[in-house]
Amino acid sequence: MGSTKRDRVIAVKKFSSFEEENRAEHHRLAALTHEERLHEFEILQERVWGTKWTKDAMVKTARIERVSWL
């Protein structure tokens, strides 16, 4: 999943409540195609990891903790 800088359109909307914003975001996400969702995920990962997400190899580590109450 290589990163390409596409032209990004930023829209700012003002909502009167968190519920209204949540409904609008739900409708926006529902309208995205699979490719658009992957592109949005790629942008978020790039913001968090920078070139470690797109160019550098990542070392993945998993830790498992067993708890007695489950």
MOPAC internal coordinates of N, CA, C and O (Angstrom, degrees):
PM7 1SCF
backbone

  N    0.0000 0     0.00 0     0.00 0    0    0    0
  C    1.4305 1     0.00 0     0.00 0    1    0    0
  C    1.5169 1   108.02 1     0.00 0    2    1    0
  O    1.2310 1   119.42 1   -96.15 1    3    2    1
  N    1.2837 1   118.72 1    83.85 1    3    2    1
  C    1.4512 1   122.02 1  -179.71 1    5    3    2
  C    1.5205 1   111.00 1   -79.54 1    6    5    3
  O    1.2310 1   121.08 1   -35.60 1    7    6    5
  N    1.2742 1   115.54 1   144.40 1    7    6    5
  C    1.4582 1   120.39 1  -178.41 1    9    7    6
  C    1.5170 1   110.58 1   -85.67 1   10    9    7
  O    1.2310 1   121.04 1   -46.92 1   11   10    9
  N    1.3017 1   115.62 1   133.08 1   11   10    9
  C    1.4578 1   120.74 1   172.29 1   13   11   10
  C    1.5156 1   106.90 1  -126.87 1   14   13   11
  O    1.2310 1   121.12 1   -44.48 1   15   14   13
  N    1.3051 1   115.46 1   135.52 1   15   14   13
  C    1.4615 1   119.81 1   179.48 1   17   15   14
  C    1.5209 1   108.76 1   -80.14 1   18   17   15
  O    1.2310 1   120.87 1   -69.78 1   19   18   17
  N    1.3030 1   115.94 1   110.22 1   19   18   17
  C    1.4523 1   121.14 1   176.36 1   21   19   18
  C    1.5237 1   107.82 1   -99.86 1   22   21   19
  O    1.2310 1   121.06 1   -17.24 1   23   22   21
  N    1.3127 1   115.57 1   162.76 1   23   22   21
  C    1.4583 1   118.83 1   173.24 1   25   23   22
  C    1.5203 1   107.58 1   -66.84 1   26   25   23
  O    1.2310 1   121.26 1   -52.91 1   27   26   25
  N    1.3166 1   115.20 1   127.09 1   27   26   25
  C    1.4655 1   120.00 1  -178.28 1   29   27   26
  C    1.5212 1   109.04 1  -106.42 1   30   29   27
  O    1.2310 1   121.19 1   -48.09 1   31   30   29
  N    1.3048 1   115.33 1   131.91 1   31   30   29
  C    1.4514 1   121.73 1   177.52 1   33   31   30
  C    1.5249 1   106.86 1  -102.36 1   34   33   31
  O    1.2310 1   121.13 1   -56.27 1   35   34   33
  N    1.3140 1   115.45 1   123.73 1   35   34   33
  C    1.4601 1   120.26 1  -179.55 1   37   35   34
  C    1.5204 1   108.31 1  -109.30 1   38   37   35
  O    1.2310 1   121.06 1   -55.82 1   39   38   37
  N    1.3211 1   115.59 1   124.18 1   39   38   37
  C    1.4580 1   121.15 1   176.79 1   41   39   38
  C    1.5218 1   108.17 1  -115.54 1   42   41   39
  O    1.2310 1   120.96 1   -46.18 1   43   42   41
  N    1.3057 1   115.78 1   133.82 1   43   42   41
  C    1.4618 1   121.23 1   178.74 1   45   43   42
  C    1.5196 1   107.89 1  -111.26 1   46   45   43
  O    1.2310 1   121.20 1   -52.87 1   47   46   45
  N    1.3252 1   115.32 1   127.13 1   47   46   45
  C    1.4601 1   120.68 1   178.67 1   49   47   46
  C    1.5222 1   108.64 1  -127.10 1   50   49   47
  O    1.2310 1   121.13 1   -33.03 1   51   50   49
  N    1.3041 1   115.45 1   146.97 1   51   50   49
  C    1.4544 1   121.14 1   178.47 1   53   51   50
  C    1.5234 1   108.08 1  -109.04 1   54   53   51
  O    1.2310 1   120.77 1   -50.78 1   55   54   53
  N    1.3314 1   116.13 1   129.22 1   55   54   53
  C    1.4583 1   121.62 1  -178.74 1   57   55   54
  C    1.5207 1   109.77 1  -115.00 1   58   57   55
  O    1.2310 1   121.23 1   -29.62 1   59   58   57
  N    1.3139 1   115.26 1   150.38 1   59   58   57
  C    1.4626 1   119.42 1  -177.96 1   61   59   58
  C    1.5256 1   112.58 1   -86.09 1   62   61   59
  O    1.2310 1   120.36 1   167.60 1   63   62   61
  N    1.3431 1   116.92 1   -12.40 1   63   62   61
  C    1.4652 1   119.43 1   179.21 1   65   63   62
  C    1.5283 1   109.53 1  -155.83 1   66   65   63
  O    1.2310 1   121.25 1   -17.39 1   67   66   65
  N    1.3275 1   115.22 1   162.61 1   67   66   65
  C    1.4633 1   119.78 1   175.66 1   69   67   66
  C    1.5221 1   110.92 1   -65.39 1   70   69   67
  O    1.2310 1   120.47 1   145.18 1   71   70   69
  N    1.3241 1   116.71 1   -34.82 1   71   70   69
  C    1.4692 1   120.69 1   179.81 1   73   71   70
  C    1.5234 1   110.89 1   -63.54 1   74   73   71
  O    1.2310 1   121.04 1   137.87 1   75   74   73
  N    1.3256 1   115.62 1   -42.13 1   75   74   73
  C    1.4640 1   119.42 1   178.17 1   77   75   74
  C    1.5280 1   110.76 1   -64.22 1   78   77   75
  O    1.2310 1   120.14 1   138.97 1   79   78   77
  N    1.3177 1   117.34 1   -41.03 1   79   78   77
  C    1.4687 1   121.23 1   178.28 1   81   79   78
  C    1.5219 1   110.45 1   -65.08 1   82   81   79
  O    1.2310 1   120.08 1   138.44 1   83   82   81
  N    1.3272 1   117.46 1   -41.56 1   83   82   81
  C    1.4620 1   120.88 1   178.88 1   85   83   82
  C    1.5244 1   111.46 1   -62.18 1   86   85   83
  O    1.2310 1   120.22 1   138.11 1   87   86   85
  N    1.3337 1   117.19 1   -41.89 1   87   86   85
  C    1.4701 1   120.29 1   177.81 1   89   87   86
  C    1.5233 1   110.86 1   -62.95 1   90   89   87
  O    1.2310 1   120.44 1   135.66 1   91   90   89
  N    1.3381 1   116.76 1   -44.34 1   91   90   89
  C    1.4677 1   120.54 1  -179.93 1   93   91   90
  C    1.5294 1   110.29 1   -63.03 1   94   93   91
  O    1.2310 1   119.85 1   137.38 1   95   94   93
  N    1.3372 1   117.90 1   -42.62 1   95   94   93
  C    1.4637 1   120.77 1   179.31 1   97   95   94
  C    1.5288 1   111.06 1   -65.54 1   98   97   95
  O    1.2310 1   120.31 1   141.15 1   99   98   97
  N    1.3324 1   117.01 1   -38.85 1   99   98   97
  C    1.4662 1   120.43 1   177.60 1  101   99   98
  C    1.5334 1   110.46 1   -61.33 1  102  101   99
  O    1.2310 1   120.14 1   135.77 1  103  102  101
  N    1.3163 1   117.33 1   -44.23 1  103  102  101
  C    1.4703 1   120.88 1   178.96 1  105  103  102
  C    1.5284 1   111.28 1   -66.18 1  106  105  103
  O    1.2310 1   120.53 1   141.45 1  107  106  105
  N    1.3428 1   116.59 1   -38.55 1  107  106  105
  C    1.4702 1   119.95 1   178.69 1  109  107  106
  C    1.5205 1   110.51 1   -63.75 1  110  109  107
  O    1.2310 1   120.31 1   134.67 1  111  110  109
  N    1.3321 1   117.01 1   -45.33 1  111  110  109
  C    1.4659 1   120.51 1   179.88 1  113  111  110
  C    1.5238 1   112.06 1   -65.83 1  114  113  111
  O    1.2310 1   120.56 1   142.52 1  115  114  113
  N    1.3256 1   116.54 1   -37.48 1  115  114  113
  C    1.4671 1   120.39 1   179.69 1  117  115  114
  C    1.5219 1   111.54 1   -65.04 1  118  117  115
  O    1.2310 1   120.30 1   151.82 1  119  118  117
  N    1.3252 1   117.04 1   -28.18 1  119  118  117
  C    1.4680 1   120.74 1  -177.90 1  121  119  118
  C    1.5260 1   113.18 1   -84.28 1  122  121  119
  O    1.2310 1   119.67 1   169.37 1  123  122  121
  N    1.3329 1   118.24 1   -10.63 1  123  122  121
  C    1.4632 1   120.75 1  -178.44 1  125  123  122
  C    1.5264 1   111.43 1   -72.46 1  126  125  123
  O    1.2310 1   121.16 1   -35.09 1  127  126  125
  N    1.3187 1   115.39 1   144.91 1  127  126  125
  C    1.4626 1   119.97 1   172.27 1  129  127  126
  C    1.5303 1   108.46 1   -80.34 1  130  129  127
  O    1.2310 1   120.73 1   -10.10 1  131  130  129
  N    1.3092 1   116.22 1   169.90 1  131  130  129
  C    1.4680 1   120.74 1   178.53 1  133  131  130
  C    1.5270 1   110.62 1   -59.57 1  134  133  131
  O    1.2310 1   120.43 1   137.38 1  135  134  133
  N    1.3145 1   116.79 1   -42.62 1  135  134  133
  C    1.4568 1   121.09 1  -179.67 1  137  135  134
  C    1.5299 1   111.38 1   -65.11 1  138  137  135
  O    1.2310 1   120.39 1   140.51 1  139  138  137
  N    1.3365 1   116.87 1   -39.49 1  139  138  137
  C    1.4627 1   120.07 1   178.67 1  141  139  138
  C    1.5307 1   111.35 1   -65.81 1  142  141  139
  O    1.2310 1   120.59 1   141.86 1  143  142  141
  N    1.3314 1   116.48 1   -38.14 1  143  142  141
  C    1.4691 1   119.83 1   177.03 1  145  143  142
  C    1.5247 1   110.80 1   -64.58 1  146  145  143
  O    1.2310 1   120.31 1   137.13 1  147  146  145
  N    1.3204 1   117.01 1   -42.87 1  147  146  145
  C    1.4630 1   120.08 1   178.13 1  149  147  146
  C    1.5224 1   111.17 1   -63.64 1  150  149  147
  O    1.2310 1   120.40 1   139.81 1  151  150  149
  N    1.3101 1   116.83 1   -40.19 1  151  150  149
  C    1.4635 1   120.42 1   178.78 1  153  151  150
  C    1.5315 1   110.49 1   -64.10 1  154  153  151
  O    1.2310 1   120.08 1   137.99 1  155  154  153
  N    1.3234 1   117.45 1   -42.01 1  155  154  153
  C    1.4620 1   120.80 1   178.30 1  157  155  154
  C    1.5333 1   110.70 1   -63.74 1  158  157  155
  O    1.2310 1   120.63 1   138.79 1  159  158  157
  N    1.3307 1   116.40 1   -41.21 1  159  158  157
  C    1.4646 1   120.59 1   176.65 1  161  159  158
  C    1.5239 1   110.46 1   -62.21 1  162  161  159
  O    1.2310 1   120.31 1   138.03 1  163  162  161
  N    1.3200 1   117.01 1   -41.97 1  163  162  161
  C    1.4621 1   121.79 1   179.29 1  165  163  162
  C    1.5211 1   111.42 1   -61.61 1  166  165  163
  O    1.2310 1   119.93 1   139.42 1  167  166  165
  N    1.3146 1   117.74 1   -40.58 1  167  166  165
  C    1.4665 1   121.60 1   178.29 1  169  167  166
  C    1.5246 1   110.40 1   -63.18 1  170  169  167
  O    1.2310 1   120.57 1   135.76 1  171  170  169
  N    1.3303 1   116.52 1   -44.24 1  171  170  169
  C    1.4660 1   119.77 1   179.85 1  173  171  170
  C    1.5235 1   111.48 1   -64.57 1  174  173  171
  O    1.2310 1   120.31 1   137.37 1  175  174  173
  N    1.3285 1   117.01 1   -42.63 1  175  174  173
  C    1.4600 1   120.19 1   179.22 1  177  175  174
  C    1.5273 1   111.12 1   -64.55 1  178  177  175
  O    1.2310 1   120.81 1   141.29 1  179  178  177
  N    1.3162 1   116.06 1   -38.71 1  179  178  177
  C    1.4636 1   120.14 1   179.47 1  181  179  178
  C    1.5264 1   110.65 1   -64.94 1  182  181  179
  O    1.2310 1   120.37 1   143.46 1  183  182  181
  N    1.3299 1   116.90 1   -36.54 1  183  182  181
  C    1.4645 1   120.28 1   177.45 1  185  183  182
  C    1.5257 1   111.05 1   -64.50 1  186  185  183
  O    1.2310 1   120.71 1   141.61 1  187  186  185
  N    1.3268 1   116.25 1   -38.39 1  187  186  185
  C    1.4613 1   120.25 1  -177.87 1  189  187  186
  C    1.5199 1   111.33 1   -77.50 1  190  189  187
  O    1.2310 1   120.39 1   131.83 1  191  190  189
  N    1.3337 1   116.86 1   -48.17 1  191  190  189
  C    1.4637 1   121.22 1  -171.19 1  193  191  190
  C    1.5232 1   114.68 1  -100.64 1  194  193  191
  O    1.2310 1   119.16 1   165.22 1  195  194  193
  N    1.3064 1   119.20 1   -14.78 1  195  194  193
  C    1.4652 1   121.58 1  -177.67 1  197  195  194
  C    1.5212 1   110.55 1    62.53 1  198  197  195
  O    1.2310 1   120.49 1    42.53 1  199  198  197
  N    1.3283 1   116.67 1  -137.47 1  199  198  197
  C    1.4700 1   119.78 1  -177.96 1  201  199  198
  C    1.5203 1   111.86 1   -70.17 1  202  201  199
  O    1.2310 1   120.03 1   163.74 1  203  202  201
  N    1.3190 1   117.54 1   -16.26 1  203  202  201
  C    1.4680 1   118.99 1   176.78 1  205  203  202
  C    1.5261 1   110.56 1   -63.17 1  206  205  203
  O    1.2310 1   120.25 1   153.69 1  207  206  205
  N    1.3321 1   117.14 1   -26.31 1  207  206  205
  C    1.4634 1   120.24 1   179.39 1  209  207  206
  C    1.5226 1   110.87 1   -82.37 1  210  209  207
  O    1.2310 1   119.81 1   143.31 1  211  210  209
  N    1.3245 1   117.97 1   -36.69 1  211  210  209
  C    1.4581 1   119.86 1  -171.65 1  213  211  210
  C    1.5233 1   114.77 1  -101.83 1  214  213  211
  O    1.2310 1   119.80 1   150.30 1  215  214  213
  N    1.3427 1   117.99 1   -29.70 1  215  214  213
  C    1.4678 1   118.54 1  -172.91 1  217  215  214
  C    1.5267 1   113.89 1  -123.36 1  218  217  215
  O    1.2310 1   119.99 1   142.68 1  219  218  217
  N    1.3122 1   117.62 1   -37.32 1  219  218  217
  C    1.4671 1   120.76 1  -176.57 1  221  219  218
  C    1.5241 1   110.65 1   -87.93 1  222  221  219
  O    1.2310 1   121.45 1   -33.43 1  223  222  221
  N    1.3236 1   114.83 1   146.57 1  223  222  221
  C    1.4631 1   119.31 1   175.83 1  225  223  222
  C    1.5230 1   109.43 1   -69.41 1  226  225  223
  O    1.2310 1   120.64 1   -39.09 1  227  226  225
  N    1.3329 1   116.39 1   140.91 1  227  226  225
  C    1.4588 1   121.01 1  -179.27 1  229  227  226
  C    1.5248 1   109.77 1  -107.23 1  230  229  227
  O    1.2310 1   120.72 1   -38.41 1  231  230  229
  N    1.2948 1   116.23 1   141.59 1  231  230  229
  C    1.4546 1   121.61 1   173.51 1  233  231  230
  C    1.5187 1   106.88 1   -99.43 1  234  233  231
  O    1.2310 1   120.54 1   -59.85 1  235  234  233
  N    1.3188 1   116.58 1   120.15 1  235  234  233
  C    1.4544 1   120.95 1  -178.03 1  237  235  234
  C    1.5230 1   109.43 1  -100.34 1  238  237  235
  O    1.2310 1   121.07 1   -48.06 1  239  238  237
  N    1.3018 1   115.57 1   131.94 1  239  238  237
  C    1.4505 1   121.60 1  -179.67 1  241  239  238
  C    1.5166 1   108.44 1  -126.12 1  242  241  239
  O    1.2310 1   120.76 1   -46.52 1  243  242  241
  N    1.3130 1   116.15 1   133.48 1  243  242  241
  C    1.4631 1   120.84 1   176.16 1  245  243  242
  C    1.5239 1   108.32 1  -117.25 1  246  245  243
  O    1.2310 1   121.21 1   -43.03 1  247  246  245
  N    1.3037 1   115.28 1   136.97 1  247  246  245
  C    1.4601 1   120.51 1   177.38 1  249  247  246
  C    1.5083 1   107.96 1  -121.87 1  250  249  247
  O    1.2310 1   121.02 1   -44.61 1  251  250  249
  N    1.3131 1   115.65 1   135.39 1  251  250  249
  C    1.4571 1   121.68 1   179.79 1  253  251  250
  C    1.5139 1   108.11 1  -120.07 1  254  253  251
  O    1.2310 1   121.34 1   -48.59 1  255  254  253
  N    1.3216 1   115.05 1   131.41 1  255  254  253
  C    1.4557 1   120.34 1   178.23 1  257  255  254
  C    1.5180 1   107.66 1  -122.21 1  258  257  255
  O    1.2310 1   120.50 1   -53.69 1  259  258  257
  N    1.2866 1   116.65 1   126.31 1  259  258  257
  C    1.4603 1   120.77 1   179.55 1  261  259  258
  C    1.5246 1   107.97 1   -96.07 1  262  261  259
  O    1.2310 1   121.40 1   -51.16 1  263  262  261
  N    1.3204 1   114.93 1   128.84 1  263  262  261
  C    1.4627 1   119.73 1   179.01 1  265  263  262
  C    1.5230 1   109.02 1  -115.59 1  266  265  263
  O    1.2310 1   120.76 1   -30.30 1  267  266  265
  N    1.2938 1   116.14 1   149.70 1  267  266  265
  C    1.4613 1   119.90 1  -174.53 1  269  267  266
  C    1.5223 1   113.66 1   -81.05 1  270  269  267
  O    1.2310 1   119.67 1   161.19 1  271  270  269
  N    1.3324 1   118.24 1   -18.81 1  271  270  269
  C    1.4548 1   118.73 1  -174.35 1  273  271  270
  C    1.5254 1   113.63 1   -86.52 1  274  273  271
  O    1.2310 1   119.36 1  -179.47 1  275  274  273
  N    1.3051 1   118.83 1     0.53 1  275  274  273
  C    1.4743 1   120.66 1   177.88 1  277  275  274
  C    1.4943 1   112.43 1  -101.33 1  278  277  275
  O    1.2310 1   120.10 1   180.00 1  279  278  277

